[in-house]
Amino acid sequence: MNRIYNFSAGPAILPEEVLKEAQENLFMLPGVGMSILEISHRSKTYDAIHLQAKQDMAELMGLDDNYSLLFLQGGASLQFSMVPMNLMPPANKADYISTGAWSKKAIKEAKRVGTVNVAASTEAENFVRIPKQSELKLDPEASYVHFTSNNTIYGTEWHNEPEAGNVPLICDASSDFMHKKVDINKYALIYAGAQKNLGPAGVTVVIIRKDLLARSQDSLHTMLNYKTHVENDSLYNTINVFGVYIIGLVAKWLKKNGGLNAMYDLNKEKAAILYKCIDESGGYYKGHALPDSRSLMNVTFRLPSEELEKKLISEATKAGFDGLKGHRSVGGLRASIYNAFPKKGVEDLVSFMKDFQSKNG
Ligand SMILES: *Cc1c(COP(=O)(O)O)cnc(C)c1O
């Protein structure tokens, strides 16, 4: 059996080279005589893996000493709580920009801590777009502004960060983390579940600007306090050793392939191939996102009928394209084409879609 094309939104495709290296080392790490699954998180071997992963990621993103990079657990979903618990006081109010289901979940948890000002929402339009800067009703006294850089379910993405002035900007980047090089100095905190664009499930990367740590109160539960994790270099408790190891391999792969600028060029090329097919189908394929808000990571589209959508998905699955079914709240199809997804796979999907249209048009 051959590997198929995995278009799943997450857990998602990983680079083949990474999987092969992990496979080779799974029984025994070179020079260690034990599997990566068996070593202590307090061992020298793990220390080196941890440090290298952090250094490679910092180099890729251009992170400096003003930031700490953490590997936490609990998913991006736990960050929906940790962000407000640590950072909403003392003002106890924050701005949230609502661009989809994940933004709404973040808002739900923030409301348990303080006052949430929904600075803009595109829900009335079924989240087909990202709001414009002029639509944002930001509060200059807010503790922070929170936004979701890529809306995994709807297939929309911010192409430029919202301007938050002097208010710290916080981003849930779960589904487009490291798909391009961002100006890190615009951000106070970025978090991302690894399983979309970076590694396996079970690790959440948090990048926090160190001055924000002054806000975390000692009354917080130890594990929910960012200070705990910064002071212990993410090793207060047992870390996801295997997850960080794979993230390290992915970071090495990104460096080898030209870093984040090269990745961004390739991501733009891949997405353009698929959107072109949608746009040139004479309305047969219809994108969910408005063109200026389209995601490079998750391409969402519909067909003329649900029957045809089912038929396409079923035939695509047989042809070796997996994970194309859209999220139930949008319907239709979603092709997730993260960093590790090969351009050839996008080209093959487009040939398949053209063929399907000519037979079922
Ligand atoms: C997948 C996803 C989440 C949830 O991640 P978990 O790690 O499952 O908690 C949050 N935000 C966005 C944008 C996502 O794509």
The ligand as an ORCA input file, in Angstrom:
! r2SCAN-3c Opt
* xyz 0 1
  C      -7.821     23.076     16.117
  C      -7.930     24.466     16.632
  C      -8.095     24.743     18.001
  C      -8.257     23.663     19.029
  O      -7.084     23.000     19.234
  P      -6.943     21.838     20.351
  O      -5.470     21.643     20.356
  O      -7.724     20.677     19.862
  O      -7.465     22.372     21.627
  C      -8.122     26.065     18.384
  N      -8.012     27.058     17.497
  C      -7.867     26.838     16.179
  C      -7.750     27.983     15.233
  C      -7.822     25.533     15.701
  O      -7.674     25.293     14.389
*
